[in-house]
């Protein structure tokens, strides 16, 4: 059976929901909490009308929201575009235009630094902001605060299977099955251990 990227994390959340999935600066997020955040992010994208295959960019540093947005984007059937947080405004604008990005996820601080260039990104419609939205400069785009964006529930997303990713996933699962003779729950549970920081 082929799995999508977010399915592997969801399986870990089912098998061992309280196990730590992410650790950052002394804070830990369990698999269950991460899976819920991923679902909510995917639902937020679908509520914005994101279509299958459209691009969602992240101009973020290492944080829980980066991981949730990455997995949530694939769950919604969209394509994620990671943007190096060290890039300057013109470089970010080039990537957003070149990839026809529809949604940008960033922090309020980073948005202030690139606000003037977003008008040059005609395909960009929405900016999901981690932080306060009220004091941000006008960009001509719809600003949505992260907490409001992930407050929505429901929605399934578009199922898209990348053939290469599915083959690599099957290979990785088979390799683990031949090497480990214990319970398959342990295999799946330990398959994805994401730690940032």
N, C-alpha and C positions, 0 to 999 in steps of 0.2 A: 504494500500500500504506500503510495507517495504522500509525503507530508509537505506542507508549506512551512516556511520558516517559523511563523507564529504558532503553528500547531505543535511544534516541538516544545516550545515554552509552555503552552497550555497543558500539554501532557505532563510536564514536570509539576505544574500547579495542581493537577489532579492527584498525582501520586504522592507528593510531599508538599502540601500547601504552605506549611509553616517554615520550611527550609529557607535560608537566606539566598535570594537570587542576586541582589546587588548590594554592595557596600561602598559608601562614599563618605569620607570625612567623619567617620564614627557613626554614621546613620546606616541602617540596614532596611531593605525592602524585601519582603517575603515573595515567594513565587505567586501565592494567591493574590497579594496586593498588586504585584506587577501585572499579572494577567488581567485583573480588573481595570487597571489603568490603560492597558493596551486596548481592551474592549471599548472603553469610553473614548479613547482617542479615535479609534476607527469609526465609532458612531458619530463623533463630532465631524469627521471628514465627510461622511455620507450625508449628514444634515446640511453641510455646505453645498452639496450637490457634486462632489468630486466624482468623476467618471473613471471607469476602469482604465488603467494605464496612464492617467494623468500624473503630473509630477508634484511632489511635496518636498520642499527644501528645508534643511535644518542648518541654521547659522548659530550653532550652540557649542558650548564647551562640554566637558564631561559632566553629566548630571543624569539623574533618574529620568527626567523628561526626554532626554535624547534617546535613551533606550526604548522607552514606551512609545515615542513617536515613530521610531524606526520600525518596530514590530507592528504597531498600529496601522502604519501606512500600508504595509504589505497585506495586513488583514482586510483593509478596505479595498484592496485590489489596485491600489495606486503604486507608483514607483518613487522610492525615496532618493533624494539628491543631497548627500552630505556636503556642506560647504565648510571648508577649513576656517575655523574661527580666527585665524591669524591674518586672513585676507583683508584688504582694504576695500572701501566702497565700490570703486570702479571694477575691481576684480569680481566682487560679489554680484554686481549688476550684470556683468558679462555672463556669468554662470546662470543666473536667473533667466536671462533672455535666451541664451543658447539652448537651455533645457526646456523652455516654455513652461516654467514653473507656475502653478496655479495658486499654491498655498506656501507661505513661508512661516516657519516656526523659529522664533528668536526671543531674546530677552529685551526688556524695555531699554536697557543701556545700549545694547548693540543696535537696536532699531533707531535710536537717536543718532548714532554714528552713520547710518546709511539712509536715513529718511529722505534726503534730497535726491538720491539716485533712483528711488523706487518708481517715480513717474516714467522713467525710461524702460520700465519692464511692463509692456502692454498686456501680457498674459497673466500677470500676477493679479489676483482678485482679493485674496484674504491674507492677513498677517495674524498668526496666533502668537500672542505676547505673554511671556512668562514675566510677570510683574504688573505694575500699574499702567493702565491704558489712558487714564484721564489727562495726564500732563504731557502726552506724547505729541510731537509735531504732526501736522496734517500731511498725509502721504498720498491721498487720493485712493487709498485702499481700505477695505473693511478691516478694522482692528477688532479682534476678539481676545479677551483675557483668558489665559490658560485655564483658570479655575472654572470659568463659565463653560468653556469649550468641552472640558472633560466631565461636566456635571450631567450631561445627557446620558440616557441609557437606551438600550435596544439596538437593533440593526445587525445584520449578518455580514455585509461586505460582499465584494466580488471575489469569487474563487479563481485565482489564476495560478497555474502551475508552470514554472519555468522548467523545461525539460532537463537542462544541465543541473540545476539546483536539486531537482527531484532525484536524479541519478546519483549525485554526490551524497545526498542524504541517505538514500537506500544503501549505498556502499558503506557509509559511516556506521549505520545501524547494523548491517550485516557483520562488519568487522568487529564490532563490540559483542555481538551475539556469539561469534566463534571464539572470542578471547575470554569471555566471562561465562561461567556456568551457573551463576546465582540467579535469583529471581529477576524476571524481565522488568519488573517495576524499578529495581535498583538501576538497571541499565539505562532506561529512559530518564529516570530521575537525575542521574549524574551526567547525562548526555550534554546538557547545556548548563554550564556554570559560568555565568557572566559576572565579572567583578571589575569595577572601574574605580579609579582613584589613585 
